[in-house]
Each structure stands twice: as C-alpha cells, then as structure tokens.
Amino acid sequence: MIGNMRSLRNLGSAAVALRPAGGVAATLHRIFPRAFSTWTEKADNADVYCRQRTTMPLGLAVPTVARDAYVAPSAVIVGDVDVFDRVSVGYSCVLRGDLNNVSIDAYSTIGDKTVVHAARTSPTGMDAGTYVGIFSTIGSNCVLRSCTVKRHSVVGNNCILMEGSVVESKSVLEDGTVLPPGRFIPSGQLWGGNPATYVRDLSEDEVANIEQLARSHEEDYKEHKAQFLPYSNAYIEADELKEKFGYVKEEIAYPE
C-alpha cells in the first residue's frame, strides 16, 4: 500500500509538470482526480515571493538591528537579540534570543548556517547570555550557546561553543573545534580539536590580521546589502516575474 501511495505521488508530480501539454497528464487527472487535485492547486497558487520574516518579536522581546547592519534575507533573528553597527549575518543563520540575550557587537560577522542562542541559566554560574565582541569573525555552520567570544577573535567553521565557554580577545579556534562547558581560551592563542586543546601562540602578524579579516567580510557583504536598497536591480526580476505570470496592472479611475 505504501509503495502504491509513493507511486501515486510521483505520478502526481509528473502530472503537475506536464499538465499544460495534456496527453498523459490529462489521462492521469481523469483516472485519479482526487489524488492529483491537491498538488495541482499548490502549483497553481504557489507564492512568487518568500513570506519569511527576517526579524520576529517573541512576547515582549523585540530584536534590535542597527540600520547599517546586514542581515541576509534567509536569516532569522528572534526575540532578545541585539545586532550592532556594521554587523553581517549570513545566509540561513538563526539568532535566537528566546531564553536569554544574544548580542553581536560592531563589525563582527556570523557565517552562513550558524546558530547562536542562549540557555536560561548556565551550569557554570556565569551569565547565560551569548556575546560576540567587536571585530570578531564566526565561521559557517557553527553553534554558539551561552558563550562569550571577546573582541578581535576568530572562530573557524563547524565549531561548537557550549555553555559558559569563553574565548578571550585576539584568539583563534581552528575549524571543527569543540569547547566543552566552562572552557577558557586565553588571549593570543590558537586552539583546536574535540575537545579543544592548546596548539600554539599567535604571531603578531596573525593577531593584526584578525581585524583585517573582519573588515574584509564587512566590505564583501556591502555588495549583498546593495541589492536591497531602493536603487537596486531587484525591480528587474519583479518585472520579469510579472510578465511570466501574466500580471496586468489595473488602472485606477479617479473621480473628476
């Protein structure tokens, strides 16, 4: 029975794609009208634009996003979250301040698909909020939970920072690093591994490059942000979609 239902669903998808051409699609609709009606209705009534909200209040907690910060259209910021000046929040990121505050300080970058959230309390007894300091770079696919990343620091891709962990200023975590609860990373050091262990001290040049890395990300995201300004070229895509779906602008008759 399950196999038959899967076959019907596959046939339904094919029927939606072939519907305008008739033939086999028309025959399938006559034989299985109820099975295909839902899929065809969804295809006919599909929204052209995504209705996702980038920022969403949660109760009395309202996200605060600086005017010159960039938040990707697929990112989600919920609840008690503060995003400061020139911050860049990448695509498919989630900043969730439902249980405690999440704060991203100026000129910092949150990489694509990274999740930043906070617990209600921390087992270490420290503040359970999550804080990312100025000129810090958080890589892609990371998870930050009730932790502190101080100014001028770099967290590589695929890192996990657990409750109460602290990354001191001018420190770097290698890709895939896992900080257990309460782990402290001293200033000016490189750590890596699961669980994180000391690798070496950073050179003066490496420390100097941390701010340059943050500024370069901020410059890169300026081009993305420009597409959402009033003078962007998004209207071109909108006009093409209107023409494709046969949209006709209605003339408004004003009384003389």
C-alpha positions in Angstrom: 0.0 0.0 0.0 2.8 2.4 0.9 4.6 1.6 -2.4 1.4 2.4 -4.3 1.0 5.7 -2.5 4.6 6.7 -3.3 3.9 5.8 -6.9 0.8 8.0 -7.0 2.8 10.9 -5.5 5.5 10.5 -8.1 2.8 10.4 -10.9 1.2 13.5 -9.3 4.4 15.4 -9.5 4.8 14.4 -13.1 1.3 15.4 -13.8 1.8 18.9 -12.4 4.9 19.3 -14.6 3.1 18.0 -17.8 -0.3 19.5 -17.1 -0.1 22.2 -19.8 0.8 19.7 -22.5 -2.2 17.4 -22.0 -1.9 13.8 -23.2 -0.7 11.5 -20.4 -1.2 14.2 -17.8 -4.8 14.7 -18.8 -5.4 10.9 -18.6 -3.9 10.7 -15.1 -6.1 13.6 -13.9 -9.2 11.8 -15.2 -8.3 8.5 -13.6 -7.1 9.9 -10.2 -8.8 13.3 -9.9 -8.7 13.4 -6.1 -5.1 12.2 -5.8 -3.8 15.0 -8.0 -6.1 17.9 -7.1 -4.1 19.0 -4.1 -0.7 19.1 -5.9 -2.1 21.0 -8.9 -3.8 23.5 -6.6 -0.5 24.1 -4.8 1.3 24.5 -8.1 -1.3 27.0 -9.4 -1.4 29.0 -6.2 2.3 29.0 -5.4 3.6 32.2 -3.9 6.1 34.1 -6.1 7.9 35.7 -3.1 9.0 34.2 0.2 7.0 35.2 3.2 9.7 34.5 5.7 10.3 37.2 8.4 13.9 38.1 9.0 13.2 39.6 12.4 10.5 38.4 14.7 9.4 39.6 18.2 8.8 37.0 20.9 6.5 38.2 23.6 7.9 41.5 24.9 11.4 40.7 23.5 12.0 42.6 20.2 15.2 42.2 18.1 17.3 45.3 17.7 19.2 45.6 14.4 21.4 48.6 13.5 20.4 50.4 10.3 23.8 49.7 8.7 24.0 46.1 9.7 23.4 43.4 7.0 21.0 40.5 7.7 20.6 38.0 4.8 17.1 37.5 3.7 17.1 33.8 4.7 18.4 34.5 8.2 16.1 34.6 11.2 16.5 36.8 14.3 14.1 36.1 17.1 13.5 37.6 20.5 16.0 39.3 22.7 18.8 39.9 20.1 21.0 43.0 19.7 22.8 43.4 16.3 25.1 46.4 16.3 26.7 48.6 13.6 28.2 47.1 10.5 27.5 43.5 11.6 26.9 40.9 8.9 24.6 38.0 9.5 25.0 35.4 6.7 22.5 33.2 4.9 20.4 30.7 6.8 21.7 31.9 10.2 19.5 31.7 13.3 20.0 34.1 16.2 17.5 33.0 18.8 17.0 35.1 21.9 14.0 33.2 23.3 15.6 32.3 26.7 18.3 34.9 27.1 20.0 37.8 25.4 22.2 37.4 22.3 24.4 40.3 21.5 26.6 40.7 18.3 28.9 43.7 18.6 30.0 46.0 15.8 32.0 44.9 12.7 31.5 41.2 13.5 30.4 38.5 11.1 28.2 35.5 11.6 28.9 32.9 8.9 26.2 31.1 6.8 24.1 28.5 8.6 25.4 29.3 12.1 23.1 29.1 15.1 23.6 31.5 18.0 21.3 31.0 21.0 21.4 31.1 24.8 20.1 29.0 27.7 18.0 30.3 30.5 20.8 29.5 33.0 24.4 28.3 32.8 25.7 25.3 34.7 29.0 27.3 35.3 27.1 30.0 37.2 28.2 32.6 34.7 26.0 34.9 32.6 23.9 32.6 30.3 23.7 35.2 27.5 25.7 34.9 24.4 28.1 37.7 23.4 30.3 38.2 20.3 32.7 41.1 20.6 33.7 43.8 18.2 35.7 42.8 15.1 35.2 39.1 15.6 34.5 36.5 12.9 32.3 33.5 13.4 32.6 30.9 10.6 29.9 28.9 8.9 27.9 26.0 10.4 28.8 26.9 14.0 26.8 26.5 17.1 27.2 29.1 19.9 25.2 28.5 23.1 25.5 30.8 26.2 29.2 31.6 25.5 31.4 34.6 25.2 33.7 35.5 22.2 35.6 38.6 23.1 36.8 41.3 20.7 39.2 40.6 17.8 38.7 36.8 17.8 38.1 34.2 15.1 36.0 31.1 15.4 36.5 28.7 12.4 33.9 26.8 10.5 31.9 24.0 12.1 32.8 24.9 15.7 30.7 24.3 18.8 30.9 26.6 21.8 29.0 25.2 24.8 27.6 26.9 27.9 30.0 29.1 29.9 32.9 28.8 27.4 35.0 31.9 26.9 37.2 32.9 24.1 39.5 35.7 25.2 40.4 38.6 22.8 42.8 38.1 20.0 42.4 34.3 20.0 41.6 31.8 17.1 39.8 28.5 17.1 40.6 26.1 14.3 37.8 24.6 12.1 35.8 21.9 13.9 36.8 22.9 17.4 34.5 22.0 20.3 34.6 23.9 23.5 33.1 22.0 26.4 31.1 23.9 29.1 33.2 26.3 31.0 36.3 26.0 28.8 38.5 29.2 28.8 40.7 30.1 25.9 43.5 32.6 26.9 44.3 35.7 24.8 46.6 35.4 21.8 46.5 31.6 21.4 45.4 29.1 18.8 43.3 26.2 19.9 41.7 23.3 18.1 40.3 19.8 18.3 37.4 18.0 20.1 37.7 18.7 22.9 39.7 21.9 22.3 43.4 21.8 23.2 46.2 24.3 23.0 48.1 24.4 19.7 50.4 27.4 19.8 50.7 31.2 20.4 49.7 33.5 17.6 52.3 35.7 15.9 52.0 39.5 15.9 51.1 39.4 12.2 48.3 36.8 12.8 46.8 39.0 15.6 47.0 42.1 13.3 45.1 40.2 10.5 42.1 39.4 12.7 40.7 42.9 12.4 41.5 43.0 8.6 39.6 39.7 8.2 36.5 41.3 9.9 36.7 44.4 7.8 37.0 42.4 4.6 33.9 40.4 5.4 32.0 43.7 6.1 33.1 45.0 2.7 32.0 41.8 0.9 28.6 42.0 2.4 28.1 45.6 1.3 27.5 44.3 -2.2 24.8 41.9 -0.9 23.2 44.7 1.0 23.1 47.0 -2.0 20.6 44.6 -3.7 18.0 45.5 -1.1 18.3 49.3 -1.3 15.8 51.4 -3.3 18.2 51.8 -6.2 19.0 48.1 -6.5 18.1 45.9 -9.6 15.6 43.8 -7.8 12.8 45.5 -9.8 14.1 43.9 -12.9 13.4 40.4 -11.5 10.0 41.6 -10.3 9.1 42.8 -13.8 10.2 39.5 -15.4 8.0 37.6 -12.9 5.0 39.8 -13.6 5.4 39.2 -17.3 5.9 35.5 -16.9 2.7 35.1 -14.9 0.7 37.4 -17.0 0.2 40.2 -14.4 -1.8 43.1 -15.7 -1.6 46.3 -13.8 -5.1 47.7 -13.1 -5.7 51.3 -13.9 -7.3 53.3 -11.0 -10.1 55.6 -12.2 -10.1 58.7 -10.0 -13.3 60.8 -9.9 -13.1 64.0 -11.8 
